[in-house]
Amino acid sequence: MARISFPEAGLGEHADWMLARPEMAAGMAAFSTAVYGTSTLAKREREVARYTIALINDCKVCRAARARDAEAAHIDETFYTEIPAWRTSPALSDRERLAAEFAQLFATDHLAMDDGFWGRLRAFYRDDEIADLTMSCGAWLGMGRAMAVIGVRAPDEQLLV
């Protein structure tokens, strides 16, 4: 049960709670639309970073969400079970492991992103891709953490992102 009261608008608790402040909800929705609608990252890279942050935040909504058109991107439930072991998982590519590492550091210890890390990241990602990953991680960390703090439940129907 959510920790605050809010009007039920029929969108699901994951969206309805934001309507307690509709002016702010509009900005959050626009940011989310930009992240999911304009990202140029490969879907597996995006999802490994997103789900890494979902696990860190322990956001029920984020943990339950799955990639839209997952089959075309070679994403199945086994993929999600590999993400907690991103450091050693043979199921993930070098770029995917770096996306997970970036997400983990972004969410837990951004000051540990030293020159060595940036060198490894730049060996696989262009600057525009790093900007994409950075803004996406910012959205996931902020929105996921907000939903976890509020205590929002995952919707009954699976969200596709």
N, C-alpha and C positions, 0 to 999 in steps of 0.2 A: 504494500500500500504506500502511495506517495506521502511524503512528509509535509506537503502543503496542500491547501484546498484550491481548487480551480474549477472553472465551469467546464462541464462536459460538452464538447462540440461534436462528438461522434468521430473524431479523427483518430482516436486512440490516445491512451495516456501519454505515449511518447511525443505527441504533438500538442495535445490539449493543454498540458501544464504550462506551455509557453504563452498561451492566450491570456494568462494572468497579466501579461505585459505585451499586448499585441504589437506595439510600436517596435519593441526589441525583437519580437518573434519574426517580424518581417525581415530584419537584417540577418538573423540566424538562418532563415529559410533561403535567402539570397546567397549567402555564403555556401550553404550546403549544395544548392543548385549549381553554383560555380564549380565546386570541388567535384561533384559527380558528373556534371554535364560537360565540363571542358578540359578535364585532366587529359594529358597526353601520355601519361604513364601506362605501361602495359597493365592490363587488369590484374594479373597475378602479382605484380609488384605493388600495385595499389592495395590489393587485398591483404598481402602479407604485412604491410605497414599498418593498415587500418586495424586488422585483427590483433596485431601486437599491442597497439594502444588500447583496444577494447579489453584485452586481458589485464593490462596494467590498471586501467580505470575500474575494472570489474563492473562495466556498464552492461546491464542485462539486455538492453535493446541492441547495443552494438555487437555483443557476443552472439546474439541470435540472428542478426542480419546476415544476408548472403549476397554474393555478387549477382547482378542481373546478367543474363546470358552467360552463365558460368560454364556451361558445357562447351561453348565455342572457345572459351579461354582456357580450357583444360583444368577447370576448377571443380573439385568434388569434395565431399566431406573429409576424405583422407587428406586432402590439401590442408584443410583447417586443423586437423589433428597434428600435422607436421610443424605448424608454426611455432608452438612453444619450444621446440627443439631446433629453432632456426640456425643456430651456430653449427650444428653437425648434420642436419638433415640432408641426405643425398637427393631428396625429392625437390629441393629448392636450388635454383641457379645462383651463381655468384651475385648477380644484380638483385635477386630476391632476398638473399641473405643480407646484403648491404642495405636494402630498404628496411628490413626488420631491425637491423642494428641502428640505423638512423632513427627510426621510430622509437626504439627503446631509449636511446640516449636523449632524444628530444624530450621524451616524457619523464625521464628519471634523472638524467645527469648531463645536461647540455654542455656544461663546462668541460666534460671529458672529450668533447669533439676536438681533438688536437690536430696538429698538422699532419700527423701520420694517418689519422682517420680521413681527413679531407683529401689527402693524396690518394688513398684507396678509393674513396667515393668518386673523385674526378676521373679516375682511370676507367670507370664504368658509366658515369652519368655526365651529361652536358649541364651547363649552368642553368638553362631553362628547365631542365628536368629536376634539378635540385630545388629550384624555386617552386616548382609544382609540388614536389614532395614536402617541402617545408610548409607551404600554405595548407596543404591537405592535412598534414600532421597537426597543425595548429587548430584546424576545425575539429578534427576527431578528438584531440585531447580536451579542448574546451567544451564542446557539446557533450561528449561522452562523460566527462567528469561532472558536468552540470546534471545530467540525467542520473548518474550514480548518486550524487549528493542528495538530489530530490527524492530518490528512491523509486524512480519510474520503472514499472514492470515492462517486460517485453510483450509486444502485442501477440494476440492469439494467432494471427496470420503472419507468416514470415515476411519480413521486410526485404525487398530486393533493392540493392544500392548500386 
